[in-house]
Amino acid sequence: MPALFGLAECLTAGEKYDEARELLERAAELVPEAPEVWNNLGEALGRLGKTADAIKRFDRAIAANEKFAPAWFGKARVLLNAGKKKDGKAAAKRYLALADPNDPMAVTLRKLIEES
């Protein structure tokens, strides 16, 4: 699984989201309890504009570990970008409760909340 996950991260960094999605779906079959896999799958789907599918994957990551802050961040970002302010702000507040206030992602999320 580490090889699939690592390759998927490289593809995501290269903005090859559909290819990353394919690898992450295989990784999720191998380790369905890993929140990192579900989170990254949510990120890839979100970048592909598949909001509903992305949210489902973030929710799987959160179900695997409700304190996994990156999944709350991803869920908030996707929801806010889709104009779903109420749900996006709720996910953002959960992320901000878990994250270090000086974390760059926290700063980004606060800006997204202000803009929405």
C-alpha positions as CSV (number, residue, x, y, z in Angstrom):
1,M,0.0,0.0,0.0
2,P,2.8,2.5,0.7
3,A,3.9,2.4,-2.9
4,L,0.4,3.0,-4.2
5,F,-0.2,5.8,-1.8
6,G,3.2,7.4,-2.6
7,L,2.6,7.3,-6.3
8,A,-0.9,8.7,-5.9
9,E,0.6,11.6,-3.9
10,C,3.0,12.3,-6.7
11,L,0.3,12.2,-9.3
12,T,-1.8,14.6,-7.1
13,A,1.1,17.0,-6.8
14,G,1.4,16.9,-10.6
15,E,-2.3,17.7,-10.9
16,K,-3.1,14.2,-12.4
17,Y,-6.1,13.8,-10.2
18,D,-7.9,11.1,-12.3
19,E,-4.9,8.9,-12.3
20,A,-4.4,9.5,-8.5
21,R,-8.0,8.6,-7.9
22,E,-7.6,5.2,-9.6
23,L,-4.6,4.4,-7.4
24,L,-6.2,5.6,-4.2
25,E,-9.4,3.5,-4.9
26,R,-7.1,0.5,-5.1
27,A,-5.3,1.5,-1.9
28,A,-8.7,2.0,-0.2
29,E,-9.6,-1.6,-1.0
30,L,-6.3,-2.8,0.6
31,V,-6.5,-0.7,3.7
32,P,-10.1,0.6,4.2
33,E,-9.3,1.7,7.8
34,A,-6.7,4.2,6.7
35,P,-8.0,7.8,6.9
36,E,-5.1,9.1,4.9
37,V,-6.2,7.1,1.8
38,W,-9.9,8.3,2.1
39,N,-8.8,11.8,2.6
40,N,-6.5,11.9,-0.4
41,L,-9.2,10.2,-2.5
42,G,-11.6,13.0,-1.4
43,E,-9.0,15.6,-2.4
44,A,-8.6,14.1,-5.8
45,L,-12.3,13.9,-6.4
46,G,-12.8,17.4,-5.2
47,R,-10.2,18.6,-7.7
48,L,-12.1,16.8,-10.4
49,G,-15.3,18.7,-9.5
50,K,-17.0,15.6,-8.0
51,T,-18.2,17.3,-4.8
52,A,-20.7,14.7,-3.6
53,D,-18.2,11.8,-4.1
54,A,-15.4,13.9,-2.5
55,I,-17.6,14.5,0.6
56,K,-18.4,10.8,0.9
57,R,-14.6,10.0,0.9
58,F,-13.9,12.7,3.5
59,D,-16.7,11.2,5.6
60,R,-15.1,7.8,5.4
61,A,-11.8,9.3,6.6
62,I,-13.6,10.9,9.5
63,A,-15.4,7.7,10.3
64,A,-12.0,6.0,10.4
65,N,-10.6,8.7,12.7
66,E,-12.8,11.6,13.8
67,K,-9.8,13.5,14.9
68,F,-8.1,13.3,11.5
69,A,-7.9,17.1,10.9
70,P,-7.0,17.0,7.2
71,A,-10.3,15.3,6.3
72,W,-12.2,18.0,8.1
73,F,-10.2,20.6,6.2
74,G,-10.8,18.9,2.9
75,K,-14.5,18.5,3.6
76,A,-14.8,22.2,4.6
77,R,-12.9,23.4,1.5
78,V,-14.9,21.4,-0.9
79,L,-18.2,22.4,0.7
80,L,-17.4,26.1,0.9
81,N,-16.2,26.1,-2.8
82,A,-19.4,24.4,-3.8
83,G,-21.4,27.2,-2.0
84,K,-22.6,25.0,0.8
85,K,-21.8,27.5,3.5
86,K,-23.6,26.1,6.5
87,D,-22.1,22.6,6.2
88,G,-18.8,24.0,5.1
89,K,-18.6,26.3,8.1
90,A,-19.5,23.4,10.4
91,A,-16.7,21.2,9.0
92,A,-14.3,24.2,9.2
93,K,-15.1,24.8,12.8
94,R,-14.3,21.1,13.6
95,Y,-11.0,21.4,11.7
96,L,-10.1,24.6,13.5
97,A,-10.9,23.0,16.9
98,L,-8.4,20.2,16.1
99,A,-5.6,22.2,14.3
100,D,-2.9,24.4,15.6
101,P,-4.1,28.0,15.1
102,N,-0.9,28.9,13.3
103,D,-1.1,26.0,10.9
104,P,-1.1,27.4,7.3
105,M,-4.2,25.3,6.5
106,A,-6.0,27.0,9.4
107,V,-5.1,30.4,8.1
108,T,-6.3,29.4,4.6
109,L,-9.6,28.0,6.0
110,R,-10.3,31.1,8.0
111,K,-9.9,33.1,4.8
112,L,-12.3,30.8,3.0
113,I,-14.9,31.2,5.8
114,E,-14.6,35.0,5.6
115,E,-15.0,35.0,1.8
116,S,-18.1,32.7,1.9
